[in-house]
Amino acid sequence: MINFIKEHSYTIVKMIINQIGLTFFGLVLAFATSTNETLLLVTSIFSICFYLFLLYTMTWEVGAKEKIRIDSGRATKKPFTGLLIALCANLINILMGIILCVTKLFIAEGDMSSIAFKINQIINAAARFLEAMYLGVIVLFSPYNPIIFLLIPLPAIAVCGLAYWAGLHDFKVTSFLGINTKAKK
């Protein structure tokens, strides 16, 4: 696993940087639309789609480059590489979701002085900040349920897995939609 992380560290770090960049984008949109629930939801969905699009294009390129190595015999086919890269990049999100769920189990009704409550509040604030592109969805659909923080990394992991597979098989979404990117002779 350490060799895998070393080999794909550039992509993992790039995914983390993209998440941080989209955090600020999501925060700006959430603050600008916080008074209107419908607009907050629409901007949150837009932020999520933009984030997933960035992840898709980045991971598709990794799969396409790997296809070249596989076709020339310099590498073997590893279809779950995209999933593993996204899993490594989303490790902090997954860890925060687990901590939120576990600490929620130890918080008694009305107990605001326990260590579990304090840890939960700190991690909750950090998770909402780092996953700000999902803020509208969190606030409107699951403001107090920590399970949402376990579900947030799943779309990114799934999109990266599909994107890597698509790049590995030279499948382009634009060709599926009927858009031709190459000029016809």
C-alpha positions as CSV (number, residue, x, y, z in Angstrom):
1,M,0.0,0.0,0.0
2,I,2.9,2.4,0.7
3,N,4.2,1.8,-2.8
4,F,0.7,2.5,-4.2
5,I,0.6,5.8,-2.2
6,K,4.1,6.8,-3.4
7,E,3.2,6.0,-7.0
8,H,-0.1,8.0,-7.0
9,S,0.9,10.6,-4.4
10,Y,0.7,13.4,-7.0
11,T,-2.9,12.6,-7.9
12,I,-3.9,12.1,-4.2
13,V,-2.5,15.5,-3.3
14,K,-4.1,17.1,-6.3
15,M,-7.5,15.7,-5.3
16,I,-7.0,17.0,-1.7
17,I,-6.1,20.5,-3.1
18,N,-9.1,20.4,-5.4
19,Q,-11.3,19.6,-2.4
20,I,-9.8,22.6,-0.5
21,G,-10.3,24.9,-3.4
22,L,-13.9,23.7,-3.8
23,T,-14.4,24.2,0.0
24,F,-13.9,27.9,-0.5
25,F,-16.1,27.9,-3.6
26,G,-18.8,26.1,-1.6
27,L,-18.5,28.4,1.4
28,V,-18.9,31.5,-0.8
29,L,-22.0,30.1,-2.5
30,A,-23.4,28.8,0.8
31,F,-23.0,32.2,2.5
32,A,-24.4,34.1,-0.5
33,T,-27.5,31.9,-0.6
34,S,-28.0,31.1,3.1
35,T,-31.3,33.0,3.3
36,N,-33.0,31.1,0.5
37,E,-33.2,27.3,1.0
38,T,-34.0,26.5,-2.6
39,L,-31.1,28.6,-3.9
40,L,-28.8,27.1,-1.2
41,L,-29.7,23.6,-2.4
42,V,-29.2,24.5,-6.1
43,T,-25.8,26.1,-5.5
44,S,-24.8,23.1,-3.3
45,I,-25.7,20.7,-6.0
46,F,-23.8,22.8,-8.5
47,S,-20.8,22.8,-6.3
48,I,-21.0,19.0,-5.8
49,C,-21.3,18.4,-9.6
50,F,-18.4,20.8,-10.3
51,Y,-16.3,18.9,-7.7
52,L,-17.2,15.5,-9.1
53,F,-16.4,16.8,-12.7
54,L,-12.9,17.9,-11.6
55,L,-12.3,14.5,-10.0
56,Y,-13.7,12.7,-13.1
57,T,-11.4,14.5,-15.5
58,M,-8.4,14.1,-13.3
59,T,-8.9,10.4,-12.7
60,W,-9.9,9.7,-16.4
61,E,-6.5,11.1,-17.4
62,V,-4.7,8.8,-14.9
63,G,-6.6,5.8,-16.4
64,A,-5.8,6.9,-20.0
65,K,-2.1,7.2,-19.1
66,E,-2.2,3.8,-17.5
67,K,-3.8,2.3,-20.6
68,I,-0.7,3.4,-22.6
69,R,1.6,1.6,-20.2
70,I,-0.6,-1.5,-20.2
71,D,-0.8,-1.6,-24.0
72,S,2.9,-1.4,-24.3
73,G,3.4,-4.1,-21.7
74,R,5.1,-1.9,-19.1
75,A,2.2,-2.3,-16.6
76,T,-0.5,-4.7,-15.6
77,K,-4.2,-3.9,-15.5
78,K,-5.4,-2.9,-12.1
79,P,-9.1,-1.8,-12.4
80,F,-9.6,-0.6,-8.8
81,T,-6.8,1.9,-8.9
82,G,-9.2,4.9,-9.3
83,L,-11.2,3.7,-6.2
84,L,-8.1,3.3,-4.2
85,I,-6.7,6.7,-5.2
86,A,-10.0,8.3,-4.2
87,L,-10.1,6.3,-1.0
88,C,-6.7,7.6,0.0
89,A,-7.6,11.2,-0.9
90,N,-10.9,11.0,1.1
91,L,-9.3,9.3,4.1
92,I,-9.7,12.4,6.3
93,N,-13.4,12.8,5.3
94,I,-14.0,9.1,6.1
95,L,-12.2,9.5,9.4
96,M,-14.2,12.6,10.4
97,G,-17.4,10.7,9.6
98,I,-16.4,7.8,11.7
99,I,-15.5,10.0,14.6
100,L,-18.8,11.9,14.4
101,C,-20.8,8.7,14.4
102,V,-18.9,7.2,17.3
103,T,-19.0,10.3,19.5
104,K,-22.7,10.7,18.8
105,L,-23.2,7.3,20.4
106,F,-21.6,8.5,23.7
107,I,-23.5,11.8,23.9
108,A,-26.4,11.7,26.4
109,E,-29.5,13.8,25.8
110,G,-28.8,17.4,27.0
111,D,-25.2,16.6,28.1
112,M,-23.0,19.4,26.7
113,S,-20.1,19.0,29.1
114,S,-18.8,15.6,28.1
115,I,-15.6,15.0,26.1
116,A,-17.6,13.2,23.4
117,F,-19.8,16.3,22.9
118,K,-16.8,18.6,22.6
119,I,-15.0,16.3,20.2
120,N,-18.2,15.9,18.2
121,Q,-18.6,19.7,17.9
122,I,-15.0,20.3,16.9
123,I,-15.0,17.5,14.2
124,N,-18.5,18.6,13.0
125,A,-17.3,22.1,12.4
126,A,-14.2,20.9,10.7
127,A,-16.2,18.5,8.5
128,R,-18.7,21.2,7.5
129,F,-15.8,23.5,6.6
130,L,-13.8,20.9,4.6
131,E,-16.9,19.6,2.9
132,A,-18.5,23.0,2.3
133,M,-19.6,22.1,-1.2
134,Y,-22.1,19.7,0.4
135,L,-23.2,22.3,3.0
136,G,-26.6,23.0,1.4
137,V,-27.5,19.3,1.3
138,I,-26.3,18.8,4.9
139,V,-28.2,21.7,6.3
140,L,-31.4,21.0,4.4
141,F,-31.6,17.2,4.6
142,S,-29.6,16.0,7.5
143,P,-28.4,18.8,9.9
144,Y,-28.1,16.6,13.0
145,N,-27.5,13.1,11.6
146,P,-23.8,12.2,11.5
147,I,-24.4,9.4,9.0
148,I,-24.4,12.0,6.2
149,F,-20.7,12.6,6.9
150,L,-20.0,8.9,6.2
151,L,-22.0,9.1,2.9
152,I,-20.4,12.3,1.6
153,P,-17.1,10.6,0.3
154,L,-19.1,7.9,-1.5
155,P,-19.9,9.9,-4.7
156,A,-16.3,11.0,-5.1
157,I,-15.0,7.5,-4.6
158,A,-17.6,6.1,-7.1
159,V,-16.9,8.8,-9.7
160,C,-13.2,8.2,-9.5
161,G,-13.6,4.5,-9.9
162,L,-15.8,4.9,-12.9
163,A,-13.5,7.6,-14.4
164,Y,-10.4,5.5,-14.1
165,W,-12.2,2.6,-15.7
166,A,-13.4,4.8,-18.5
167,G,-9.9,6.2,-19.1
168,L,-8.5,2.6,-19.0
169,H,-10.9,1.6,-21.7
170,D,-10.7,4.9,-23.7
171,F,-14.4,5.6,-23.1
172,K,-15.3,9.2,-23.4
173,V,-18.6,10.6,-22.0
174,T,-18.7,13.1,-24.8
175,S,-18.8,10.3,-27.4
176,F,-21.6,8.7,-25.4
177,L,-23.6,12.0,-25.6
178,G,-23.0,12.3,-29.3
179,I,-20.4,15.1,-29.2
180,N,-17.5,14.5,-31.5
181,T,-14.2,16.0,-30.3
182,K,-12.1,15.2,-33.3
183,A,-12.5,17.0,-36.6
184,K,-13.9,14.8,-39.4
185,K,-11.8,14.6,-42.6
